Amino acid sequence: MHDDALIAQAQAWLAEDPDPDTREELARLIDAGDHAEIAARFSGTLQFGTAGLRGELGAGPMRMNRSVVIRAAAGLAAYLRKHGHTDGLVVIGYDARHKSRDFAEDTAAVMTGAGLRAAVLNRPLPTPVLAFAIRHLGAVAGVEVTASHNPPRDNGYKVYLGDGSQIVPPADAEIAAEIEAVASLTTVPRPTEGWEILDDTVLDAYLARTDAVLAEGSPRTARTVYTAMHGVGKDVLLAAFARAGFPEPVLVAEQADPDPEFPTVAFPNPEEPGAMDLAFAKARETDPDLVIANDPDADRCAAAVKDGADWRMLRGDEVGALLAAHLVRRGATGTFAESIVSSSLLGRIAGKAGLPYEETLTGFKWIARVEGLRYGYEEALGYCVDPDGVRDKDGITAALLLTELASGLKAEGRTLLDLLDDLAVEHGLHATDQLSVRVQDLGLIASAMRRLREQPPTELAGLRITGAEDLTRGTKTLPPTDGLRYTLDGARVVVRPSGTEPKLKCYLEVVVPVATRAGLPEARAKATALLARIKQDLSEAAGI
């Protein structure tokens, strides 16, 4: 774009920006003649998709800001009205990140101005409380303002429809088209009042619903260390644990309260290196049975256990299998489901128990829609253990169920690791790993995917590739998505661009038969070596 046209576009944006912070920021860039930075912010628009919106805070259409959110809310309102919801309720929640409350209030104003009814949760609360509130209140849609576990500079906008599930195609494209049709903010009515601020009744109903997760009379003795990762989970999790009768979790004080700067972690994600260091230090002091972590909006749940002399994180697939085994033991009925990037062990557990099993595309927007769902999980620390209450991942109820399992095993003189060993002997050792590459230039992801399609590998780690699927074409059971899936002799690889971060993600799994518990050390060593070689060979094949 020519410099004069670029400056004109920036000045037009500035003229209708309702936020003094981003107005000042953009005016400073214009005055400084920083054309490169202005061009980066005006090179397009932040795209609305099945993950809603997510991006870095700042001025301009390529950043998260009030102008972008008002347009998104107007597009959602227009979509709802076109689908007959002319006066329906839209419930809005938000986390404790920078600008989250502003974005929530802007959304409420836009919905009210469009003739819809809006209700806003009264303070920063976990995303699953919002997902619960949609169905509990009979809303036609819900919005959660959150960037989940993204870096501090980001924020996001997650949209649910009236079934309590996140949007899927074609709703995302239809809403995006309505957003694109918003010519100017001056055309969007935004009254200064008229929406409801909800009291704690909804939260109380959510907490009452958590009782349904646990078995009546089950052991409740496991002691936990808990970190909220500077997010909004602490008060709700403590209340849920108190209702259940578990010992009060020991808090990681430095990370217990909301802080949008996330000062103790590089990335506020329990999976990231170093994020759990303070929790492990507290565990070494207090010797609990289990360490529990939520991500900042508390829809994910991480766990760590003592393994030998020290503590280690359980992989999402390990927790997924443990919760499945626990529900089977409790006599659960209904469908067990997971996304294609999660361990195939769930299918074996469900099959052995005679339960229906389904595989979906990545994301709980798909898992939550499985008919007859009883339990769903995804390897990225997401678990849906009460789909009648929350049709999304829920880090609070998952923590309750996992602590119940740890309590039951403790009563038997056993641990979560003992149960994982049992599952390995019964179903084979399912070992998973991930090759994840964060990029600045999204073109590198497209290049890697193109290279794999044009020059597909024929083997990885000496294992022959027996099946290769380009998921853009869809399969018999899955709609199209940008991804590749390789089946190997005793292994599986899925490669896909992340839907929420600038990452290329490669999900690896190897399955090693185990005859007895005595064979587990050798099986683990073999699996570790295979995963390392697959990771290296795949990296070379993709050019990353």
N, C-alpha and C positions, 0 to 999 in steps of 0.2 A: 504494500500500500504506500502511496506517495506520502511524504512527511506532512504536507499541508492537510491532506485528507485524513490522515491519522490523528492529527491534532484536533481537527474539526470534530471527528467522531468522539474523541476523548472529552472535548468541551461540551458536546451535546449530552453525553452521559453525566458529566459533572453537574450540568444545569438541573437535572431532575433527581440526583442522588439524595435520598432523605437522611443519610447518615453523616453527621459532621466529621467523624473520624476518617471515613473513606474519601469524603470531599477534600479534606485537608491533604490527605495522602496523594490523591490524584492531582490536585492543584500544584503541589510541590514538584511532582514529576513533570508537569507541563511547564512550570516556570524554569525548571532546570534544563529543559530541552532533552530529557532522557528518552530519546525516541526508541531505543532498544527495549527498555523496560515497558514503555507504553505499548509498543507493538506486541510484546509478550502477553499483555493483558487484554489486547483487542484483536488478537489473531483469529478469533472465533468466539464461540460461546461454550460455556460449561454444559456438557451434554447430559440431558435427563434420560435415565434408562431404568432397568429393572432394579438397580441399586439406588435409584433416586438421583440425588446430587451428592457429590463429595469432592472437596478441593481445598486449596489453600485460601485462607482469609485474605482479603485485600480488595482494592477498587478495580472495577472493570468486569466485563462479561465472562472472562476466563477465570474469575476468582469467586469465592463464596462471600457474599455481602448482602445487604438488605435489598438492594435493587434486584439482584438475581432471585432472592427468595420471594419477593413480592410478585415477580413475574411467574415463578413456579407455582405459587399459591393461586394466582389468578388462572393459570392454566388448569390446575386441578379443579378449581371451582367450576370453570366452564365445562370440563369433562363431566363432572358430577351432575350438573344441571342438564346437559345433553342426554344423560342416562336416566333422567326422570327424578333425580334427587333435588328438587327445587328448594326444599326447606329442611333437608336432612341435617343430622348432627355430625359435625367433624370434631373429633377429640384430638388434642395436641399435647404432646409431651416434649421434654427437653432435658439435656444433660447439663453439666456444669462448665462446659467449654466457653471460651470467649464468644460473645455475641449470641449464644444459644437462646437466652431468654428473649432478646430483641427479635430474633427470627421467629420464635413461637408467637410473640405478640403481633408481629406483622401478619403472620398467617391467620391468626384469629380475626384481625381487622379485615383482611381481604375476604375471608369466608362470610363474615357478617355483612360486609358491603355487597356481596353477591346474593344476599337473601338466604344464605344457609345459616344454621345455628352452629356456634363454636363454643367449645369448652376446653379450658387449658388446665392441665395438672398444676397444682398450687406451688410446686417447687421442683428442683431437679430430682428426677426419680429414674430407676432402672427402665430400660427399654421394654422389658417384659411386662411392666405395670401398664404401660401404654397399650401394648398388644392385648392385654387382658381387658382393659377399659373399653376398647372398641366394641367387643361383643357384649360385655357386661352392660354397657349403656345403650346398646342398640344403635350405634353410630353407623353412618354410611361410609365413613372413611376415617383414617387416622394419620397423623403426621408425627414423627419423632425427629427432633432436631438433635443430631449426634453425628460424630465422626468415629464412634466406636473406639478402636484402638489405634487410630492414625496418629501421626505426630501432633504436637501442640498447636502448630500453625494452621491445622486443618479444621474444617467443620463440614457438616453434611445434613442431608434432608431425606428422610426415609418415609415412603408413602405406603400405607396399608389401605385396603378396601374393607367393606363391611363384614367380610367373613373373618377378619382378624389376621389375614395373611398378607405378606408383602405383594406388591403388584408383579404380574408377569405379562408377557406379550398376549394380546395386542394392546393392553391398557397403557403400557409405558409409551408406546409410539403415539397413541391417541392423545395422551396427556402432553407429550413433547410437542405435538403439532399445535395444541392449544396454547402452550407457552410461547411458541414461535409466533403465534398470531397476535400476541400482546405488543402493539406498536409502541406505546409510550406509557410510562407510569401514570401520567395524568389521566389516562382512561380507566384506571383501576380505583374504584371507590374504596376508601379506607377510613371508616368512622373511627373515632377515638374511644368508643365504648360500645356496649351492646352484647358482649360475649360473657360467658360464665367462667369464673375461677372455681374449680372444683375443690371441695374440702377433702378431708382424709377418708371419707366414706369409701371411695374407690380403692384406696390403698388397703383399708381394713378388709374389704371384700377379697382383694387379691391375697392378702395374708391368710384369710380364712380358707381360701382355696388351696393354699400350700399344704393344708392338713391331708388333702386327698392323695398326696404323693407317697405318704408313708403308710406302712402296714400297722394296723392297730396292735398295740402291745409289743411292738418290735423293740429290741435293745436300743438304747440311746446314750451309750456311755463313751463313745469315741471323743477324745479331746483334740481340738483343732487350733492351728495358727491360721489367721486370716489376714489377707491384704486386699484392700479395695483398689489398689493401683491408682491412687489419687482421684478415684471416680466417685460414683454416686451409690455404690452398693452397700456400704457399711450399715446404715441404719435399718434398711429393709432386711438384710441378711441376719443381723442380730435379732431383730424382732421375730423373724421366722424360726430361728434356732431356739429362741426362748419359748415360743409357742409349742415347739416340738418336744421340749424338755431335754435338749442336748446341753452338755456343759457349755458355758459361755466361751466363745472363741477368744483366744489371745490375739490382740490386734497388733499388726505392724504399724506402730504409732506414726512413723514418718510418712506413711502412705495411706493413712486411714481416712482423712478428710479430703473433700474435693479441692483440687488445685489445678486450674487450667494450664499452668506452666509445666506440670508433671516434672518437678525438679529433681527427683531421684533416679529417673530412668531416661535412657536415650529414646526409647519408644515405649509407650505405655501398653505393652502387649506382653502377657506372661510368657509367650513363646520366644520373645527376643532375648538374646544373650544379656545377662546381667539384671534383667528385670526382676528376677526372683531372689536376688542376693540378700536383700534385707529380710525377706521371709525365711530364707534358709538360716540366717544368723539367729533370728528369733527362735526357730525350731531347735537349733543346737542348744539354746539357753533353756528351753522349756520342755523338750522331749515329748511332743504331742504324738498322737497316732496318725495324724494327717495334716498336711498343709493345703489350704484352699485359697485360691485367688480368683477374683473376678477381673474382667477388663473394665475400662472406665464407665461403660454404660451398663455393665453387669448382665449382659445377655450371654456372655461366655463364662465358662467355669474351667479353671485349671486346677490340677492336683499334684502334689508331690508326696513321696513316701520315703521312709528311711530304708536305704538299700546298702547293707553292710554298715560301714562306719559313718556314712554321710547321707545326705538327702539328694534325691533326684526327681526331676519332673517326670510324670507319666505322660506319654504321648497321648494326643487326642484319641487315637485309635485304641489305645489301651483302656482309657476311661470309657470309651464307647462300648467296648466288649464287656467290661466289668458291669456296667449298668444293665446291659442286655442280659447277661447271665443272672444278675440279681432279680430282674423282673421275671425271667423264666422260672427261676426257683420259687418266686412268689405266686406263680400260676397265672401270669399275664396272658391275655388273649388279644387278638387283633394283629395288625400288620406291623412288622418291623421294617424300617426304611432307612436308607442312607444315600448319600450322593456318590457319584462315580469315582470321586477322588479318595474315598474312605476305604478302610480295610475290608477285604472280602470275608473276614472272619465273622462278621455279623450275619451274613447269609448262611454260613455253616451252623452258627448257633441257632438261628431261627429254623433252619431245615431239620436239625436234630430234634427240636422241640415240636415239630409239626406245625409251625406258625407260618403264615404268609410273609413273603419278603419282597420288597421292591427296591429298585435302584433308580435314582433320579439324577437330573442335572445338578450342578453345583448350586448351593444356596438353599436356605430354608423356605424361600418362596415356593420352591418345588416340593421339598420334603413335606411341608405342612399341608399340601394339597392331596397327599396320598389317601385314597379312600380307606376308611377303617383304620387309620393310623393309631397305633398304640405307643410306639416309641420310634423316634428318629434321631439320627446324629450325623454330624459331619466332623472330619478329622481336625478342623480348625477350632476345637474346643467348644463346639456348639451341640447342645443336647436338648431335645424336646421330650420331657418325661411326663407331661400332663397335657396332651393335645386338646382335651375338653376345656381346659382352662386357658392355656396360652398356645396359640398356633404359630409358634416361633421358637427359636432357641431361648432358653431361660437359665441364666447362671445361678439364680437363687434356688429354684427347685432342684436343679441338678446337684447343687452342693448338699442339699438336704438328703437326697436319695443316696448319694455317695457316702455321706457320713453315716446313714443308716446301715449301709452295707459294711462299712468299716467296723461299726459297732457289733454287728452280728458275727463277723469273723473274729473280732476280739474276744467275744464270749466263747468262741470255740478254740481260742488259743492260736488263731491264724491271722494272716494279714492279707492285704490286697495282692501282694506279690505271690502269695501262696495260691490264690485263686487264678492269677494269670498263668502260673505254672500248670495248674489243672487244665485250663483251657488249651494250652499248648500241647499237652499230652493227648487230649481228647480230639483236637481238631487240626493239629499241626502248628508249628511255630510260625505265626504270621508277623513278620518284622517289616516295619515301614520306615521310610525316611523321605526327605524332601530336598530337592535342589531348587532354591528360590533365588532369583537374580533381580535386584532392584536397579532400575535404570533412570537416567535423566531424560534420555531420548527415547520416546515410545517407538520410534522407527526401528530400534534394535530388537524389540519384541517381534514386530512384524517380519523383520529379516530372519530371525531365528525360526519362526513358524514356516516361512516360505522355504528356507533351506531344508527343514525336515520333510516338507512335502515333496520337494523336487529331488532330494537326495536321501531317501529314507534309509535308515540303518537296517541291516539284515540280521544283526546280532548285537547283544549288549552283554558284557561280562562273559563272553563265550557261550551265552545262552541264545539259541536260535529264536528269532521272532516268528511265532507261528500264526499271528494274526495282527493286522494293522488296520485301524479304522480312522478315517477322517470324519470327525464328529460334526463338521459343517454340513454333511449330507444327512445327518440324523441316523438313527438305527430303528430297529423294529419297535423298541420300547422308549426311545428318547427322541425329543425334538432336536433340530439342529442347534449346534453351539460351536464356538470357535475352540477346537481342541483336537488332540490326537490321542489315540489309545493303542498301546502295543501289548499283545499277549505273548509271553515267553514261556519256555518250559520251566514251570515253577516260579514264575514272576509276572509282574504287571507294571506298566508305566503309563501314566496319563500326563500329558503336557497341555497347559492352557494359560492364556493371559489372565491375570487377576482382574476381577470385576470392580475392585474398590481401591487398588493401589497400583502404582507404576511398576509392576513386577511380572516376570515370567515364572510360573510355578510348574514344577515337575514332581509328580507324586509317584513314589516308588514302593513296591511291595514284593517281598520274596516269601515263599512258603516252604518251610523245611519240615519234613515228617519227623516225629519224635516218638519213639516206642515207649520209653519210660522216663521218669524224672531224672534218672541218672544220665540220660542222653542230652539233657537241656544245655549244659555248658558248651558241648561240641556243636550243637545246632545253632546256638547263639553266635558262636565264633564264625561259623560258616555263613550265617545270614549277614553278619556285620561286614564280612569280606565281600560278599556278593553285592550288597548295597553300595559299598564304596566303589567297586569296579563299575557298576551300572551308572552311578553318578558321574564318574570320570568319562566313561564312553559316551554317555548322553550329552554331556557338556561339549565334548569334541564334535559330536554329530550336529549339534545345534549351533556351534560356533559362539558359545557364550562362556 
